[in-house]
């Protein structure tokens, strides 16, 4: 893999698909691309609202 990855568990950047420190799967450090035809926007906003209330 040649992309930079981000571990959300230990907040580190790595080039591996699995974090070498905490052994958790890593993801892309980039946010999702914005689109005016966002088909899942209402679900993401609802999830964010639910997480804020917990």
FIDREN-286202 format. One record per residue: x negated, y, z of N, C-alpha, C, O in turn; residue number from 1. Coordinates in Angstrom, 1 decimal, padded with zeros to 4 digits. Layout:
% FIDREN-286202
<site><n_xx>X</n_xx><n_yy>Y</n_yy><n_zz>Z</n_zz><ca_xx>X</ca_xx><ca_yy>Y</ca_yy><ca_zz>Z</ca_zz><c_xx>X</c_xx><c_yy>Y</c_yy><c_zz>Z</c_zz><o_xx>X</o_xx><o_yy>Y</o_yy><o_zz>Z</o_zz><seq>NUM</seq></site>
...
***
This chain:
% FIDREN-286202
<site><n_xx>-000.9</n_xx><n_yy>-001.2</n_yy><n_zz>000.0</n_zz><ca_xx>000.0</ca_xx><ca_yy>000.0</ca_yy><ca_zz>000.0</ca_zz><c_xx>-000.9</c_xx><c_yy>001.2</c_yy><c_zz>000.0</c_zz><o_xx>-001.9</o_xx><o_yy>001.3</o_yy><o_zz>000.7</o_zz><seq>1</seq></site>
<site><n_xx>-000.6</n_xx><n_yy>002.2</n_yy><n_zz>-000.8</n_zz><ca_xx>-001.4</ca_xx><ca_yy>003.4</ca_yy><ca_zz>-000.9</ca_zz><c_xx>-000.7</c_xx><c_yy>004.7</c_yy><c_zz>-000.4</c_zz><o_xx>-001.2</o_xx><o_yy>005.8</o_yy><o_zz>-000.5</o_zz><seq>2</seq></site>
<site><n_xx>000.5</n_xx><n_yy>004.5</n_yy><n_zz>000.2</n_zz><ca_xx>001.2</ca_xx><ca_yy>005.6</ca_yy><ca_zz>000.7</ca_zz><c_xx>001.0</c_xx><c_yy>005.8</c_yy><c_zz>002.2</c_zz><o_xx>000.7</o_xx><o_yy>004.8</o_yy><o_zz>002.9</o_zz><seq>3</seq></site>
<site><n_xx>001.0</n_xx><n_yy>007.0</n_yy><n_zz>002.6</n_zz><ca_xx>000.9</ca_xx><ca_yy>007.3</ca_yy><ca_zz>004.1</ca_zz><c_xx>002.3</c_xx><c_yy>006.9</c_yy><c_zz>004.7</c_zz><o_xx>003.3</o_xx><o_yy>007.3</o_yy><o_zz>004.2</o_zz><seq>4</seq></site>
<site><n_xx>002.2</n_xx><n_yy>006.3</n_yy><n_zz>005.9</n_zz><ca_xx>003.4</ca_xx><ca_yy>005.8</ca_yy><ca_zz>006.6</ca_zz><c_xx>003.3</c_xx><c_yy>006.4</c_yy><c_zz>008.0</c_zz><o_xx>002.3</o_xx><o_yy>006.8</o_yy><o_zz>008.5</o_zz><seq>5</seq></site>
<site><n_xx>004.5</n_xx><n_yy>006.4</n_yy><n_zz>008.6</n_zz><ca_xx>004.6</ca_xx><ca_yy>007.0</ca_yy><ca_zz>010.0</ca_zz><c_xx>005.3</c_xx><c_yy>006.0</c_yy><c_zz>010.9</c_zz><o_xx>006.3</o_xx><o_yy>005.4</o_yy><o_zz>010.6</o_zz><seq>6</seq></site>
<site><n_xx>004.7</n_xx><n_yy>005.8</n_yy><n_zz>012.1</n_zz><ca_xx>005.3</ca_xx><ca_yy>005.0</ca_yy><ca_zz>013.1</ca_zz><c_xx>006.1</c_xx><c_yy>005.8</c_yy><c_zz>014.0</c_zz><o_xx>005.6</o_xx><o_yy>006.7</o_yy><o_zz>014.7</o_zz><seq>7</seq></site>
<site><n_xx>007.4</n_xx><n_yy>005.5</n_yy><n_zz>014.1</n_zz><ca_xx>008.3</ca_xx><ca_yy>006.3</ca_yy><ca_zz>014.9</ca_zz><c_xx>008.2</c_xx><c_yy>005.9</c_yy><c_zz>016.4</c_zz><o_xx>008.6</o_xx><o_yy>006.7</o_yy><o_zz>017.3</o_zz><seq>8</seq></site>
<site><n_xx>007.7</n_xx><n_yy>004.8</n_yy><n_zz>016.7</n_zz><ca_xx>007.5</ca_xx><ca_yy>004.3</ca_yy><ca_zz>018.1</ca_zz><c_xx>006.4</c_xx><c_yy>005.0</c_yy><c_zz>018.8</c_zz><o_xx>006.6</o_xx><o_yy>005.5</o_yy><o_zz>019.9</o_zz><seq>9</seq></site>
<site><n_xx>005.2</n_xx><n_yy>005.1</n_yy><n_zz>018.2</n_zz><ca_xx>004.1</ca_xx><ca_yy>005.7</ca_yy><ca_zz>018.8</ca_zz><c_xx>003.6</c_xx><c_yy>007.0</c_yy><c_zz>018.2</c_zz><o_xx>002.6</o_xx><o_yy>007.6</o_yy><o_zz>018.6</o_zz><seq>10</seq></site>
<site><n_xx>004.4</n_xx><n_yy>007.5</n_yy><n_zz>017.2</n_zz><ca_xx>004.2</ca_xx><ca_yy>008.8</ca_yy><ca_zz>016.6</ca_zz><c_xx>002.8</c_xx><c_yy>008.9</c_yy><c_zz>015.9</c_zz><o_xx>002.1</o_xx><o_yy>010.0</o_yy><o_zz>016.1</o_zz><seq>11</seq></site>
<site><n_xx>002.4</n_xx><n_yy>007.9</n_yy><n_zz>015.2</n_zz><ca_xx>001.1</ca_xx><ca_yy>007.9</ca_yy><ca_zz>014.6</ca_zz><c_xx>001.3</c_xx><c_yy>007.7</c_yy><c_zz>013.1</c_zz><o_xx>002.3</o_xx><o_yy>007.1</o_yy><o_zz>012.6</o_zz><seq>12</seq></site>
<site><n_xx>000.3</n_xx><n_yy>008.2</n_yy><n_zz>012.3</n_zz><ca_xx>000.3</ca_xx><ca_yy>008.0</ca_yy><ca_zz>010.8</ca_zz><c_xx>-000.7</c_xx><c_yy>006.8</c_yy><c_zz>010.5</c_zz><o_xx>-001.7</o_xx><o_yy>006.7</o_yy><o_zz>011.2</o_zz><seq>13</seq></site>
<site><n_xx>-000.3</n_xx><n_yy>006.0</n_yy><n_zz>009.5</n_zz><ca_xx>-001.2</ca_xx><ca_yy>004.9</ca_yy><ca_zz>009.1</ca_zz><c_xx>-001.0</c_xx><c_yy>004.6</c_yy><c_zz>007.6</c_zz><o_xx>000.0</o_xx><o_yy>005.1</o_yy><o_zz>007.0</o_zz><seq>14</seq></site>
<site><n_xx>-001.8</n_xx><n_yy>003.8</n_yy><n_zz>007.1</n_zz><ca_xx>-001.7</ca_xx><ca_yy>003.4</ca_yy><ca_zz>005.7</ca_zz><c_xx>-001.1</c_xx><c_yy>002.0</c_yy><c_zz>005.6</c_zz><o_xx>-000.9</o_xx><o_yy>001.4</o_yy><o_zz>004.5</o_zz><seq>15</seq></site>
<site><n_xx>-000.7</n_xx><n_yy>001.4</n_yy><n_zz>006.7</n_zz><ca_xx>-000.2</ca_xx><ca_yy>000.0</ca_yy><ca_zz>006.8</ca_zz><c_xx>001.3</c_xx><c_yy>000.0</c_yy><c_zz>006.9</c_zz><o_xx>001.9</o_xx><o_yy>001.0</o_yy><o_zz>007.3</o_zz><seq>16</seq></site>
<site><n_xx>001.9</n_xx><n_yy>-001.1</n_yy><n_zz>006.5</n_zz><ca_xx>003.4</ca_xx><ca_yy>-001.3</ca_yy><ca_zz>006.6</ca_zz><c_xx>003.8</c_xx><c_yy>-001.6</c_yy><c_zz>008.1</c_zz><o_xx>004.9</o_xx><o_yy>-001.4</o_yy><o_zz>008.4</o_zz><seq>17</seq></site>
<site><n_xx>002.8</n_xx><n_yy>-002.1</n_yy><n_zz>008.9</n_zz><ca_xx>003.0</ca_xx><ca_yy>-002.4</ca_yy><ca_zz>010.3</ca_zz><c_xx>002.0</c_xx><c_yy>-001.6</c_yy><c_zz>011.1</c_zz><o_xx>000.8</o_xx><o_yy>-001.6</o_yy><o_zz>010.7</o_zz><seq>18</seq></site>
<site><n_xx>002.4</n_xx><n_yy>-000.9</n_yy><n_zz>012.1</n_zz><ca_xx>001.5</ca_xx><ca_yy>-000.1</ca_yy><ca_zz>012.9</ca_zz><c_xx>000.5</c_xx><c_yy>-001.0</c_yy><c_zz>013.6</c_zz><o_xx>000.9</o_xx><o_yy>-001.9</o_yy><o_zz>014.2</o_zz><seq>19</seq></site>
<site><n_xx>-000.8</n_xx><n_yy>-000.6</n_yy><n_zz>013.5</n_zz><ca_xx>-001.8</ca_xx><ca_yy>-001.5</ca_yy><ca_zz>014.1</ca_zz><c_xx>-001.9</c_xx><c_yy>-001.3</c_yy><c_zz>015.6</c_zz><o_xx>-002.4</o_xx><o_yy>-002.2</o_yy><o_zz>016.3</o_zz><seq>20</seq></site>
<site><n_xx>-001.3</n_xx><n_yy>-000.3</n_yy><n_zz>016.2</n_zz><ca_xx>-001.3</ca_xx><ca_yy>000.0</ca_yy><ca_zz>017.6</ca_zz><c_xx>-000.2</c_xx><c_yy>-000.8</c_yy><c_zz>018.3</c_zz><o_xx>-000.4</o_xx><o_yy>-001.5</o_yy><o_zz>019.2</o_zz><seq>21</seq></site>
<site><n_xx>001.1</n_xx><n_yy>-000.5</n_yy><n_zz>017.8</n_zz><ca_xx>002.2</ca_xx><ca_yy>-001.1</ca_yy><ca_zz>018.6</ca_zz><c_xx>003.0</c_xx><c_yy>-002.2</c_yy><c_zz>017.8</c_zz><o_xx>004.0</o_xx><o_yy>-002.7</o_yy><o_zz>018.3</o_zz><seq>22</seq></site>
<site><n_xx>002.5</n_xx><n_yy>-002.5</n_yy><n_zz>016.6</n_zz><ca_xx>003.0</ca_xx><ca_yy>-003.7</ca_yy><ca_zz>015.8</ca_zz><c_xx>004.5</c_xx><c_yy>-003.5</c_yy><c_zz>015.4</c_zz><o_xx>005.2</o_xx><o_yy>-004.5</o_yy><o_zz>015.4</o_zz><seq>23</seq></site>
<site><n_xx>004.9</n_xx><n_yy>-002.2</n_yy><n_zz>015.2</n_zz><ca_xx>006.3</ca_xx><ca_yy>-001.9</ca_yy><ca_zz>014.7</ca_zz><c_xx>006.2</c_xx><c_yy>-001.5</c_yy><c_zz>013.2</c_zz><o_xx>005.2</o_xx><o_yy>-001.0</o_yy><o_zz>012.8</o_zz><seq>24</seq></site>
<site><n_xx>007.3</n_xx><n_yy>-001.8</n_yy><n_zz>012.5</n_zz><ca_xx>007.3</ca_xx><ca_yy>-001.5</ca_yy><ca_zz>011.1</ca_zz><c_xx>007.3</c_xx><c_yy>000.1</c_yy><c_zz>010.9</c_zz><o_xx>007.9</o_xx><o_yy>000.8</o_yy><o_zz>011.7</o_zz><seq>25</seq></site>
<site><n_xx>006.5</n_xx><n_yy>000.5</n_yy><n_zz>010.0</n_zz><ca_xx>006.4</ca_xx><ca_yy>002.0</ca_yy><ca_zz>009.7</ca_zz><c_xx>007.3</c_xx><c_yy>002.4</c_yy><c_zz>008.6</c_zz><o_xx>007.9</o_xx><o_yy>001.6</o_yy><o_zz>007.9</o_zz><seq>26</seq></site>
<site><n_xx>007.6</n_xx><n_yy>003.7</n_yy><n_zz>008.5</n_zz><ca_xx>008.4</ca_xx><ca_yy>004.2</ca_yy><ca_zz>007.4</ca_zz><c_xx>007.8</c_xx><c_yy>005.4</c_yy><c_zz>006.8</c_zz><o_xx>006.7</o_xx><o_yy>005.8</o_yy><o_zz>007.1</o_zz><seq>27</seq></site>
<site><n_xx>008.5</n_xx><n_yy>006.0</n_yy><n_zz>005.9</n_zz><ca_xx>008.0</ca_xx><ca_yy>007.2</ca_yy><ca_zz>005.1</ca_zz><c_xx>008.1</c_xx><c_yy>008.4</c_yy><c_zz>006.0</c_zz><o_xx>009.1</o_xx><o_yy>008.6</o_yy><o_zz>006.7</o_zz><seq>28</seq></site>
<site><n_xx>007.0</n_xx><n_yy>009.2</n_yy><n_zz>006.0</n_zz><ca_xx>007.1</ca_xx><ca_yy>010.5</ca_yy><ca_zz>006.8</ca_zz><c_xx>007.9</c_xx><c_yy>011.6</c_yy><c_zz>006.2</c_zz><o_xx>008.1</o_xx><o_yy>012.6</o_yy><o_zz>006.8</o_zz><seq>29</seq></site>
<site><n_xx>008.3</n_xx><n_yy>011.4</n_yy><n_zz>005.0</n_zz><ca_xx>009.0</ca_xx><ca_yy>012.4</ca_yy><ca_zz>004.2</ca_zz><c_xx>010.5</c_xx><c_yy>012.3</c_yy><c_zz>004.5</c_zz><o_xx>011.1</o_xx><o_yy>011.2</o_yy><o_zz>004.6</o_zz><seq>30</seq></site>
<site><n_xx>011.2</n_xx><n_yy>013.4</n_yy><n_zz>004.6</n_zz><ca_xx>012.7</ca_xx><ca_yy>013.4</ca_yy><ca_zz>004.7</ca_zz><c_xx>013.4</c_xx><c_yy>013.0</c_yy><c_zz>003.4</c_zz><o_xx>012.7</o_xx><o_yy>013.0</o_yy><o_zz>002.4</o_zz><seq>31</seq></site>
<site><n_xx>014.6</n_xx><n_yy>012.6</n_yy><n_zz>003.5</n_zz><ca_xx>015.4</ca_xx><ca_yy>012.2</ca_yy><ca_zz>002.3</ca_zz><c_xx>015.5</c_xx><c_yy>013.4</c_yy><c_zz>001.4</c_zz><o_xx>015.6</o_xx><o_yy>014.5</o_yy><o_zz>001.9</o_zz><seq>32</seq></site>
<site><n_xx>015.6</n_xx><n_yy>013.1</n_yy><n_zz>000.1</n_zz><ca_xx>015.7</ca_xx><ca_yy>014.2</ca_yy><ca_zz>-000.9</ca_zz><c_xx>017.1</c_xx><c_yy>014.8</c_yy><c_zz>-000.8</c_zz><o_xx>018.1</o_xx><o_yy>014.0</o_yy><o_zz>-000.6</o_zz><seq>33</seq></site>
<site><n_xx>017.2</n_xx><n_yy>016.1</n_yy><n_zz>-000.9</n_zz><ca_xx>018.5</ca_xx><ca_yy>016.8</ca_yy><ca_zz>-000.8</ca_zz><c_xx>019.2</c_xx><c_yy>016.7</c_yy><c_zz>-002.2</c_zz><o_xx>018.6</o_xx><o_yy>016.8</o_yy><o_zz>-003.2</o_zz><seq>34</seq></site>
<site><n_xx>020.5</n_xx><n_yy>016.5</n_yy><n_zz>-002.1</n_zz><ca_xx>021.3</ca_xx><ca_yy>016.4</ca_yy><ca_zz>-003.3</ca_zz><c_xx>022.6</c_xx><c_yy>017.1</c_yy><c_zz>-003.0</c_zz><o_xx>023.2</o_xx><o_yy>016.8</o_yy><o_zz>-002.0</o_zz><seq>35</seq></site>
<site><n_xx>023.1</n_xx><n_yy>017.9</n_yy><n_zz>-003.9</n_zz><ca_xx>024.4</ca_xx><ca_yy>018.5</ca_yy><ca_zz>-003.7</ca_zz><c_xx>025.6</c_xx><c_yy>017.5</c_yy><c_zz>-003.7</c_zz><o_xx>026.6</o_xx><o_yy>017.7</o_yy><o_zz>-003.1</o_zz><seq>36</seq></site>
<site><n_xx>025.4</n_xx><n_yy>016.4</n_yy><n_zz>-004.4</n_zz><ca_xx>026.3</ca_xx><ca_yy>015.3</ca_yy><ca_zz>-004.5</ca_zz><c_xx>026.0</c_xx><c_yy>014.3</c_yy><c_zz>-003.4</c_zz><o_xx>025.9</o_xx><o_yy>013.1</o_yy><o_zz>-003.8</o_zz><seq>37</seq></site>
<site><n_xx>025.8</n_xx><n_yy>014.7</n_yy><n_zz>-002.2</n_zz><ca_xx>025.4</ca_xx><ca_yy>013.8</ca_yy><ca_zz>-001.1</ca_zz><c_xx>026.6</c_xx><c_yy>012.9</c_yy><c_zz>-000.7</c_zz><o_xx>027.5</o_xx><o_yy>013.4</o_yy><o_zz>-000.1</o_zz><seq>38</seq></site>
<site><n_xx>026.6</n_xx><n_yy>011.7</n_yy><n_zz>-001.1</n_zz><ca_xx>027.7</ca_xx><ca_yy>010.8</ca_yy><ca_zz>-000.9</ca_zz><c_xx>027.8</c_xx><c_yy>010.3</c_yy><c_zz>000.5</c_zz><o_xx>028.9</o_xx><o_yy>009.9</o_yy><o_zz>001.0</o_zz><seq>39</seq></site>
<site><n_xx>026.7</n_xx><n_yy>010.3</n_yy><n_zz>001.2</n_zz><ca_xx>026.7</ca_xx><ca_yy>009.8</ca_yy><ca_zz>002.6</ca_zz><c_xx>026.4</c_xx><c_yy>010.9</c_yy><c_zz>003.6</c_zz><o_xx>026.2</o_xx><o_yy>010.6</o_yy><o_zz>004.8</o_zz><seq>40</seq></site>
<site><n_xx>026.5</n_xx><n_yy>012.1</n_yy><n_zz>003.3</n_zz><ca_xx>026.3</ca_xx><ca_yy>013.2</ca_yy><ca_zz>004.2</ca_zz><c_xx>027.2</c_xx><c_yy>013.3</c_yy><c_zz>005.4</c_zz><o_xx>026.8</o_xx><o_yy>013.5</o_yy><o_zz>006.5</o_zz><seq>41</seq></site>
<site><n_xx>028.5</n_xx><n_yy>013.0</n_yy><n_zz>005.1</n_zz><ca_xx>029.4</ca_xx><ca_yy>013.1</ca_yy><ca_zz>006.3</ca_zz><c_xx>029.1</c_xx><c_yy>012.0</c_yy><c_zz>007.3</c_zz><o_xx>029.4</o_xx><o_yy>012.2</o_yy><o_zz>008.5</o_zz><seq>42</seq></site>
<site><n_xx>028.6</n_xx><n_yy>010.8</n_yy><n_zz>006.8</n_zz><ca_xx>028.3</ca_xx><ca_yy>009.7</ca_yy><ca_zz>007.8</ca_zz><c_xx>027.0</c_xx><c_yy>010.1</c_yy><c_zz>008.6</c_zz><o_xx>027.0</o_xx><o_yy>009.8</o_yy><o_zz>009.8</o_zz><seq>43</seq></site>
<site><n_xx>026.0</n_xx><n_yy>010.7</n_yy><n_zz>007.9</n_zz><ca_xx>024.8</ca_xx><ca_yy>011.1</ca_yy><ca_zz>008.6</ca_zz><c_xx>025.1</c_xx><c_yy>012.2</c_yy><c_zz>009.7</c_zz><o_xx>024.6</o_xx><o_yy>012.1</o_yy><o_zz>010.8</o_zz><seq>44</seq></site>
<site><n_xx>026.0</n_xx><n_yy>013.1</n_yy><n_zz>009.3</n_zz><ca_xx>026.3</ca_xx><ca_yy>014.2</ca_yy><ca_zz>010.3</ca_zz><c_xx>027.1</c_xx><c_yy>013.6</c_yy><c_zz>011.4</c_zz><o_xx>026.9</o_xx><o_yy>014.0</o_yy><o_zz>012.6</o_zz><seq>45</seq></site>
<site><n_xx>028.0</n_xx><n_yy>012.7</n_yy><n_zz>011.2</n_zz><ca_xx>028.8</ca_xx><ca_yy>012.1</ca_yy><ca_zz>012.2</ca_zz><c_xx>027.9</c_xx><c_yy>011.3</c_yy><c_zz>013.2</c_zz><o_xx>028.0</o_xx><o_yy>011.3</o_yy><o_zz>014.4</o_zz><seq>46</seq></site>
<site><n_xx>026.9</n_xx><n_yy>010.5</n_yy><n_zz>012.6</n_zz><ca_xx>025.9</ca_xx><ca_yy>009.8</ca_yy><ca_zz>013.4</ca_zz><c_xx>025.1</c_xx><c_yy>010.7</c_yy><c_zz>014.3</c_zz><o_xx>024.8</o_xx><o_yy>010.4</o_yy><o_zz>015.4</o_zz><seq>47</seq></site>
<site><n_xx>024.6</n_xx><n_yy>011.8</n_yy><n_zz>013.7</n_zz><ca_xx>023.8</ca_xx><ca_yy>012.8</ca_yy><ca_zz>014.4</ca_zz><c_xx>024.6</c_xx><c_yy>013.4</c_yy><c_zz>015.6</c_zz><o_xx>024.1</o_xx><o_yy>013.6</o_yy><o_zz>016.7</o_zz><seq>48</seq></site>
<site><n_xx>025.9</n_xx><n_yy>013.6</n_yy><n_zz>015.3</n_zz><ca_xx>026.8</ca_xx><ca_yy>014.2</ca_yy><ca_zz>016.4</ca_zz><c_xx>027.0</c_xx><c_yy>013.2</c_yy><c_zz>017.5</c_zz><o_xx>027.0</o_xx><o_yy>013.5</o_yy><o_zz>018.7</o_zz><seq>49</seq></site>
<site><n_xx>027.2</n_xx><n_yy>011.9</n_yy><n_zz>017.1</n_zz><ca_xx>027.3</ca_xx><ca_yy>010.9</ca_yy><ca_zz>018.1</ca_zz><c_xx>026.1</c_xx><c_yy>010.7</c_yy><c_zz>019.0</c_zz><o_xx>026.2</o_xx><o_yy>010.4</o_yy><o_zz>020.2</o_zz><seq>50</seq></site>
<site><n_xx>024.9</n_xx><n_yy>010.7</n_yy><n_zz>018.3</n_zz><ca_xx>023.7</ca_xx><ca_yy>010.6</ca_yy><ca_zz>019.1</ca_zz><c_xx>023.4</c_xx><c_yy>011.8</c_yy><c_zz>020.0</c_zz><o_xx>022.8</o_xx><o_yy>011.6</o_yy><o_zz>021.0</o_zz><seq>51</seq></site>
<site><n_xx>023.8</n_xx><n_yy>012.9</n_yy><n_zz>019.6</n_zz><ca_xx>023.7</ca_xx><ca_yy>014.1</ca_yy><ca_zz>020.4</ca_zz><c_xx>024.5</c_xx><c_yy>014.0</c_yy><c_zz>021.7</c_zz><o_xx>024.1</o_xx><o_yy>014.5</o_yy><o_zz>022.8</o_zz><seq>52</seq></site>
<site><n_xx>025.7</n_xx><n_yy>013.4</n_yy><n_zz>021.6</n_zz><ca_xx>026.6</ca_xx><ca_yy>013.3</ca_yy><ca_zz>022.7</ca_zz><c_xx>026.2</c_xx><c_yy>012.2</c_yy><c_zz>023.7</c_zz><o_xx>026.7</o_xx><o_yy>012.2</o_yy><o_zz>024.9</o_zz><seq>53</seq></site>
<site><n_xx>025.4</n_xx><n_yy>011.3</n_yy><n_zz>023.3</n_zz><ca_xx>025.0</ca_xx><ca_yy>010.2</ca_yy><ca_zz>024.2</ca_zz><c_xx>024.0</c_xx><c_yy>010.6</c_yy><c_zz>025.2</c_zz><o_xx>023.6</o_xx><o_yy>009.7</o_yy><o_zz>026.0</o_zz><seq>54</seq></site>
***
